[in-house]
Amino acid sequence: MKGSVYFYFGHTQLTHGSLEDLEKLGITPREGLALKFYDLDADEQGRPTYLCASGVLYREGEQWHAKIDPDSFHSILRSEVD
């Protein structure tokens, strides 16, 4: 999704796809960087959606993670943005 970074919300660690999105957006990860994240999902009717949320980057050892704001979760129909 344009301007957002892929993130698997089941974990805190950024995935390879997350890091690729950051690179494509020209963003260098840094502590405290606020970002918008998305993952693929579906609504109750089975329509494809993006699950979206905001979060902040932090580092543990050599790995980047995101702390997601639980109040920021929302869904967007993929057909509305693709």
N, CA, C and O of each residue as an XYZ file, in Angstrom:
328
protein
N       0.850     -1.172      0.000
C       0.000      0.000      0.000
C       0.896      1.235      0.000
O       1.835      1.320      0.792
N       0.623      2.149     -0.845
C       1.472      3.319     -1.072
C       1.712      4.119      0.225
O       0.767      4.483      0.925
N       2.988      4.382      0.528
C       3.349      5.185      1.685
C       3.370      4.445      3.001
O       3.726      5.019      4.030
N       2.991      3.169      2.986
C       2.980      2.354      4.200
C       3.989      1.226      4.070
O       4.460      0.910      2.977
N       4.305      0.634      5.201
C       5.300     -0.431      5.274
C       4.605     -1.737      5.641
O       3.819     -1.787      6.586
N       4.904     -2.803      4.879
C       4.334     -4.108      5.195
C       4.771     -4.517      6.593
O       5.918     -4.293      6.981
N       3.846     -5.126      7.359
C       4.161     -5.581      8.709
C       3.242     -6.743      9.061
O       2.027     -6.671      8.879
N       3.841     -7.811      9.565
C       3.046     -8.946     10.048
C       2.687     -8.659     11.494
O       3.547     -8.746     12.371
N       1.421     -8.313     11.761
C       1.004     -7.864     13.077
C       1.068     -8.940     14.154
O       0.880     -8.638     15.333
N       1.329    -10.189     13.773
C       1.466    -11.257     14.762
C       2.793    -11.231     15.487
O       2.977    -11.980     16.448
N       3.731    -10.390     15.058
C       5.064    -10.292     15.659
C       5.428     -8.827     15.821
O       4.696     -7.947     15.367
N       6.556     -8.564     16.469
C       7.031     -7.183     16.575
C       8.188     -6.917     15.628
O       8.456     -5.766     15.283
N       8.877     -7.971     15.203
C      10.071     -7.809     14.365
C       9.693     -7.491     12.919
O       8.770     -8.086     12.363
N      10.413     -6.553     12.322
C      10.210     -6.251     10.913
C      10.680     -7.430     10.071
O      11.702     -8.050     10.365
N       9.931     -7.727      9.036
C      10.262     -8.829      8.140
C      11.108     -8.318      6.976
O      11.356     -7.120      6.844
N      11.539     -9.247      6.144
C      12.271     -8.888      4.933
C      11.415     -7.954      4.070
O      11.923     -6.985      3.506
N      10.112     -8.249      3.970
C       9.201     -7.397      3.201
C       9.096     -5.997      3.778
O       8.995     -5.021      3.033
N       9.121     -5.892      5.107
C       9.096     -4.579      5.765
C      10.329     -3.775      5.389
O      10.235     -2.600      5.032
N      11.489     -4.420      5.473
C      12.742     -3.736      5.161
C      12.816     -3.345      3.696
O      13.371     -2.297      3.365
N      12.260     -4.180      2.803
C      12.212     -3.831      1.375
C      11.339     -2.602      1.154
O      11.698     -1.711      0.383
N      10.183     -2.552      1.834
C       9.303     -1.384      1.699
C      10.004     -0.115      2.171
O       9.901      0.929      1.525
N      10.718     -0.199      3.297
C      11.453      0.967      3.783
C      12.455      1.444      2.737
O      12.578      2.642      2.481
N      13.168      0.495      2.137
C      14.157      0.847      1.114
C      13.492      1.502     -0.088
O      13.983      2.509     -0.598
N      12.357      0.924     -0.552
C      11.643      1.493     -1.701
C      11.158      2.910     -1.418
O      11.107      3.752     -2.316
N      10.801      3.164     -0.156
C      10.319      4.491      0.232
C      11.458      5.458      0.528
O      11.224      6.639      0.783
N      12.699      4.955      0.494
C      13.851      5.806      0.771
C      13.997      6.153      2.242
O      14.544      7.199      2.590
N      13.504      5.266      3.108
C      13.524      5.512      4.553
C      14.601      4.653      5.207
O      14.651      3.439      5.007
N      15.449      5.292      5.981
C      16.439      4.577      6.777
C      15.860      4.372      8.173
O      15.478      5.342      8.828
N      15.787      3.112      8.644
C      15.221      2.876      9.977
C      16.033      3.592     11.060
O      17.260      3.656     10.993
N      15.323      4.129     12.059
C      15.981      4.745     13.203
C      15.040      4.667     14.405
O      13.819      4.619     14.257
N      15.627      4.656     15.576
C      14.859      4.600     16.826
C      13.813      5.709     16.860
O      14.106      6.866     16.557
N      12.588      5.339     17.233
C      11.532      6.327     17.417
C      10.853      6.803     16.153
O       9.968      7.656     16.222
N      11.238      6.278     14.993
C      10.616      6.688     13.734
C       9.172      6.195     13.684
O       8.922      4.994     13.791
N       8.231      7.104     13.523
C       6.811      6.769     13.430
C       6.465      6.427     11.985
O       6.822      7.160     11.062
N       5.766      5.307     11.796
C       5.396      4.851     10.459
C       3.972      4.334     10.445
O       3.384      4.041     11.486
N       3.429      4.227      9.231
C       2.144      3.560      9.017
C       2.454      2.176      8.451
O       3.272      2.037      7.541
N       1.789      1.152      9.000
C       2.013     -0.233      8.604
C       0.730     -0.836      8.050
O      -0.369     -0.359      8.333
N       0.889     -1.905      7.246
C      -0.271     -2.614      6.710
C       0.030     -4.108      6.612
O       1.187     -4.524      6.560
N      -1.032     -4.898      6.589
C      -0.949     -6.325      6.321
C      -2.182     -6.693      5.503
O      -3.183     -5.977      5.520
N      -2.105     -7.797      4.798
C      -3.243     -8.266      4.007
C      -4.244     -8.930      4.927
O      -3.863     -9.653      5.848
N      -5.527     -8.688      4.683
C      -6.588     -9.213      5.532
C      -7.852     -9.350      4.696
O      -7.828     -9.134      3.484
N      -8.941     -9.705      5.337
C     -10.260     -9.761      4.685
C     -11.309     -9.358      5.713
O     -11.140     -9.583      6.911
N     -12.397     -8.758      5.228
C     -13.468     -8.386      6.149
C     -14.422     -9.550      6.362
O     -14.178    -10.653      5.873
N     -15.502     -9.312      7.086
C     -16.465    -10.367      7.428
C     -17.130    -10.992      6.203
O     -17.570    -12.141      6.248
N     -17.200    -10.236      5.114
C     -17.791    -10.747      3.874
C     -16.751    -11.416      2.979
O     -17.077    -11.861      1.878
N     -15.512    -11.490      3.438
C     -14.459    -12.120      2.658
C     -13.813    -11.210      1.629
O     -12.988    -11.660      0.833
N     -14.182     -9.924      1.636
C     -13.579     -8.978      0.686
C     -12.154     -8.664      1.117
O     -11.898     -8.480      2.307
N     -11.219     -8.600      0.165
C      -9.824     -8.301      0.501
C      -9.675     -6.899      1.088
O     -10.170     -5.922      0.527
N      -8.995     -6.819      2.209
C      -8.741     -5.542      2.858
C      -7.268     -5.439      3.235
O      -6.520     -6.415      3.172
N      -6.875     -4.238      3.625
C      -5.598     -4.014      4.291
C      -5.911     -3.742      5.748
O      -6.764     -2.909      6.057
N      -5.233     -4.431      6.640
C      -5.289     -4.104      8.057
C      -4.177     -3.090      8.284
O      -3.017     -3.362      7.974
N      -4.519     -1.935      8.816
C      -3.565     -0.832      8.938
C      -3.441     -0.387     10.389
O      -4.386     -0.501     11.169
N      -2.258      0.125     10.740
C      -2.026      0.671     12.077
C      -0.772      1.537     12.042
O       0.030      1.461     11.111
N      -0.625      2.351     13.064
C       0.563      3.197     13.220
C       1.460      2.597     14.284
O       0.997      1.924     15.205
N       2.754      2.853     14.142
C       3.696      2.344     15.124
C       5.000      3.107     15.096
O       5.204      4.005     14.280
N       5.882      2.725     16.012
C       7.172      3.382     16.173
C       8.265      2.322     16.158
O       8.126      1.272     16.785
N       9.349      2.596     15.444
C      10.459      1.654     15.358
C      11.335      1.686     16.600
O      11.539      2.729     17.221
N      11.847      0.501     16.944
C      12.869      0.382     17.978
C      13.761     -0.788     17.608
O      13.391     -1.638     16.797
N      14.932     -0.820     18.209
C      15.920     -1.841     17.860
C      16.203     -2.725     19.064
O      16.359     -2.244     20.187
N      16.267     -4.026     18.809
C      16.708     -5.002     19.807
C      17.862     -5.752     19.181
O      17.663     -6.528     18.247
N      19.062     -5.535     19.679
C      20.243     -6.149     19.080
C      20.402     -5.660     17.656
O      20.482     -4.457     17.409
N      20.448     -6.595     16.720
C      20.606     -6.254     15.298
C      19.267     -6.171     14.560
O      19.248     -5.879     13.364
N      18.153     -6.418     15.243
C      16.840     -6.505     14.605
C      16.001     -5.257     14.871
O      16.006     -4.701     15.970
N      15.281     -4.835     13.830
C      14.329     -3.734     13.963
C      12.958     -4.289     14.302
O      12.548     -5.322     13.774
N      12.256     -3.604     15.179
C      10.915     -3.981     15.623
C      10.018     -2.753     15.558
O      10.488     -1.626     15.403
N       8.728     -2.993     15.679
C       7.773     -1.882     15.741
C       6.836     -2.082     16.924
O       6.319     -3.175     17.159
N       6.636     -1.006     17.651
C       5.625     -0.991     18.707
C       4.382     -0.370     18.092
O       4.365      0.813     17.750
N       3.345     -1.181     17.956
C       2.117     -0.748     17.290
C       1.156     -0.130     18.300
O       0.971     -0.650     19.400
N       0.553      0.980     17.912
C      -0.472      1.622     18.732
C      -1.765      0.827     18.562
O      -2.352      0.841     17.480
N      -2.219      0.133     19.609
C      -3.415     -0.706     19.463
C      -4.683      0.078     19.126
O      -5.629     -0.488     18.578
N      -4.713      1.359     19.444
C      -5.889      2.184     19.146
C      -5.922      2.667     17.698
O      -6.905      3.272     17.269
N      -4.850      2.402     16.939
C      -4.778      2.917     15.568
C      -5.250      1.912     14.510
O      -5.296      2.253     13.328
N      -5.598      0.695     14.904
C      -5.997     -0.316     13.916
C      -7.259      0.089     13.167
O      -8.227      0.573     13.754
N      -7.220     -0.123     11.856
C      -8.392      0.080     11.011
C      -8.201     -0.718      9.722
O      -7.079     -1.098      9.386
N      -9.279     -0.968      9.013
C      -9.226     -1.706      7.750
C      -9.629     -0.812      6.601
O     -10.455      0.087      6.749
N      -9.026     -1.077      5.444
C      -9.360     -0.370      4.212
C      -9.565     -1.423      3.134
O      -8.730     -2.312      2.967
N     -10.665     -1.329      2.404
C     -10.878     -2.244      1.276
C      -9.773     -2.055      0.258
O      -9.457     -0.925     -0.114
N      -9.181     -3.150     -0.196
C      -8.104     -3.032     -1.185
C      -8.601     -2.401     -2.472
O      -7.853     -1.690     -3.142
N      -9.849     -2.650     -2.825
C     -10.404     -2.082     -4.056
C     -10.478     -0.562     -4.008
O     -10.563      0.085     -5.052
N     -10.448      0.016     -2.811
C     -10.507      1.468     -2.674
C      -9.156      2.140     -2.895
O      -9.098      3.344     -3.145
N      -8.064      1.371     -2.804
C      -6.739      1.987     -2.915
C      -5.870      1.373     -4.002
O      -4.863      1.973     -4.376
N      -6.209      0.232     -4.510
C      -5.390     -0.418     -5.558
C      -5.832     -0.022     -6.945
O      -5.252     -0.477     -7.931
